[in-house]
Amino acid sequence: MTPLADSICDVPGIRVGHAQNDAARTGCTVLIPEHGAVAGVDIRGSAPGTREIETLKPVRLVTRINALLFTGGSAFGLDAAGGVQQYLEEQGVGYDVGVTKVPIVPAAVIFDLNEGDAFTRPDKQMGYTAAVNASLQFPGSGRLGAGTGATVGKLLGPQCCQKGGIGTASRKIENIWIGAMAVVNALGDVIDPESNEIIAGATNPDSNEFVDSMSFLAQLPKRSFPDSTNTTLAVVATDAELSKDDATKLAQMAQDGLSRTIRPAHTPFDGDIVFGLSVGNKSNKLDTMVLGAFAAELVAKAILRAVRIANSV
């Protein structure tokens, strides 16, 4: 096994691009697999905002996606997918329907409308810009792209939360690359699973110390909570050849990365979603269980990197 590398772009053929409006605190991030990707998805949160998710089911006709979009702006931000489609159509990329090629671009959103300007959201132009910006280089972490307006630790409301963001990580096992990218906009606290310490979360406005959301829930189990303002999005990718079923299982196991680092996770007020992608044709000498186990570790590391960098700036 090789040591942890840098990012999901270490998986051959994956490009990532960001676009954002810093003043409005919102943005989007696009992942473009250069030769398409077999994809699966696992949705655990109760408040997801998505587009083209049904396409990913194993029994559906389309076998490969052409890009994946993570965006702010809540459901309004799904408009940015049109810009990604426009860019890909101009490149002659998409599902061939004879008269044209239709780019397949699943998308998922976070709620960041209360962070900046609620009426400025990612749109078609921003999605197009993110696609143009997509490269094979390290995509950065922190308050970028879809993570620009992300926050964590919101049990006490937005005035007591801390910054979320976007993070990435990767590693190589034998000849197989696995990478992860996560946009962290969680209701719960973010925990370092090795030390069990809170590294970002709800804070006491008087002392600025962490409240510990789980302890808070135990004391006030029947209080009302802010709803529909949270979501953690993640994608794990590998150059191992996988079926749709395998990619779905990869996404399911990768959800453990959220559970290890976010407390609580997968709540009724989060729209947590993880995608699994296969972008290569390497013979999968690793069991899907092995890929999924390390995918969960990489999602956890991507989450930690996102909030550490976001809150250090």
Secondary structure, 3 states (H helix, E strand, C coil): CCCCCCCHHHCCCEEEEEEEECCCCEEEEEEEECCCEEEEEEECCCCCCEECCHHHCCCCCCCCECCEEEECCHHHHHHHHHHHHHHHHHCCCCEECCCCEECCCCEEECCCCCCCCCCCCCCHHHHHHHHHHCECCCCCCECCHHHCCCEECCCCCHHHCEECEEEEEEEEECCEEEEEEEEEECCCEEEECCCCEEEECCECCCCCCECCHHHHHHHCCCCCCCCCCEEEEEEEEEEECCCHHHHHHHHHHHCHHHHHHEECCCCCCECCEEEEEEEEEECCCCCHHHHHHHHHHHHHHHHHHHHHHHHHC
